[in-house]
Amino acid sequence: MKSDICKLSQDKESLALILAETEKAAAYNNLEKKETGRLRLLAEELVGMLPELLSFSIGEFWVESNDGAFELHTSLTPDASMTSERREKVLAVSSSGKNAAATGIMNKIRLAAEFMMLDYVENTSAVAMSHEFYEMGMTAIPVFSSVSWSLDAYRKSSEQNSDNEKWDELEKSIIANIADDVVVGVQGKKVDIIVKKTFKK
């Protein structure tokens, strides 16, 4: 089942639609109270991350569900406010592995989306890929037209490298503890962020 598509902007009323649509999908699929609460937590994490991304893009949100498997979809299209100043700010983050903006899992997901927006607008993927967290999460996902970023791939890389700092960050993250995966990729001229969670029946 695919829910209604919500048009997103930076205002609170628009972002509140994400929570409402998520709860509607949970009710439609007869999720238990605890499961509904977890799905809403994932939606809340998205709401907290989106205002900055929506400052230079237009967005849509919807929920897809099938037999206990849920996907929270956010699709972003850069608009005219993706100015050279904005691009330089994103590139400055991508070229500095210690930039404070890259701390925290939600910030990493947001930056992965920003890097991908620049990828096809400015052809700067080589710069973005120089950022360690971005490289660690890179993977190939068939639905996307280019290399995508996956929280699960990032998690596995952190585990394989025995990186305690990154592992601590993952353990403290709500989305990393609840979601099965979060993938970020390019489809056409849009960047999609998909949060995945399956509830066992």
N, C-alpha and C positions, 0 to 999 in steps of 0.2 A: 504494500500500500504506500502511496505517495501522498503526503499531506498537501494542504494549500501552500502556495508559494508566497512568502512575505517579502515585501520590498523593504530594504533596510537603509537607514540614514543614522546620523549620530545622535538624534534625539532619543530621550528615554522611552517615549511611547513606542517608537519604532523597535527599539531593542527589546522591549517588554513582549513584543509579539513572538520572539524566539521562545521565551518561557511558556507562553500560552499555547503555542503550537506544539511544543514538546509534551506538555501535560495532556493535551488533547490526544496526541498519538499514543501516549501511555494508557490513557483511559480506553481508547478504541481497542487496544490490544490486551486489555484486562490485566495490566501489570499490577503486582501487589504493591502495597504502600512503600515498602523498602526499595523495591526496584524503581518505582516512580521517582522516589527521592534521589536515587543515584543518577537517573537519566536527567533529572532537573539540575543536579550539581554540575554535570557536564555542560548543560546549556548555559548555566550561570558563568562557568569558566569562559565560554565563548563570548558571552555578553561583556565580560570584563576586558577582553582582548580587542574587541572589534572597533571601539570608537576611534582609535588612532588609525587603523586601516581604512575606516570609512571617511577619514578626513581627506583622502585623495582617491577615493573610489566609490562606486555605487555597488550595492550588494543585494543579494537575495538569499533567503533561508527557507529550507523545507526539511521534512523528516521522511525518510524511507524506512519501512519496516517489513519484515518477512519472517514469520515463524520464530519470533523471539529475537531476531537480529535487527538492530537499529543502526541507522546512519543519520547523523545530524549534518546536513549539507549547508555550507556557506559558499556562495559563488560571488567573486569580486571582480569588477571591471574598472581599471584605472580611468579617472576622468581628467579634465583639463587642469586640475590642481596638482597633477604630478609634475611639479615645476623643477627646473634645474637645481634650485636650492634644496628641494626635497630629495632629489636623486643624490645630490652630493652628501646629504646627511646619511642616507642609507648606505652609500658606498663607504663612508667614513667608518661606519659600524662594521661593515663587512671586511674592511682591511685591518681592523684592530681586534685581535682575538681576546683582549682583556677588557673590552668596552663594557661598562656596567649595563648597557641596554641589552646585552646578550645573557644576562644572568636570569635564572628561573626558566622552567620549562615552557610556560605560556609565552614568555618573551621570545624564546627560541622558535616556537611555532609561528608567532607573528612575524619575526624576522625572515623566516623561511618563505613566508608568503610575500613579504616585501621584496626579497631578492628575486623571486620568480616574476613579479610584476616588472622589475627592471630588466630581467632577462630578455623579454621580447620587445620591451620598449626601447632599451638602450644597448642590447646585446652585451651585457656585462657579466655573464654567468661565470667567466673565468675568475673575476674578482670575488664574487659571492662564494665560489667554491673554495677559495683560499681560507675561508673561515672554518675552523675545526669542527664545530657542532654541525655545520651544514654538510660537510663531507661525511661525517659519521652517520648521518641519517639518510644519505642519498641511496636511492634504490630505483628499480624499474617496476612500474605498475602499468599494465596494459591500457587502462582507460585514459591515461594521460599521454599527451603528445611529446613530452620530453622527460628528462630525468626528474623524478619526484623525491620528496622528503617524507620519511616515515618515522614516527615516534618509536615504533617497535624496532626498526632497524637501528635507531640511535641507542635504544635501551640495550640491544644485543651487543653493539659495538662497545658500549661502556662496560658491560659485563666481561666481554672477552679481553679488554685491555686492563681489567682490574683497576679502573679509575674510580677511587673512593670518593673523590669530590663530586664527580658527575653522578655516581650512584646515590650519594646522600641527597643530591638535588632531586633526583627521580623519586626517592622514597618520601620526600617532603611534599611532592606535588600531588594535588587532588586528581588532576586529569590523568597523570601517569599511573596512579593507583587504581583508578576506576575504569578508564577506557581500555579496550582491547588494543586499539591503535588510533593514531591520528595521522592522516596522510594529507600532504599538500602537493598540488600539481597543477600544471597548465593544461587547459582545454580551450583551444582556439585563442581568443583574446581575453580569456577569463582565468583567474586563479581560484581553484577550489580547495577548500579546507573541509575534510570529512572526518568526523569523530565517529568511531565504531564501537558498539557495545552489544554483546549477545547475552541474553538472559536464558539460562538453561530451564527447560520445562520439566 
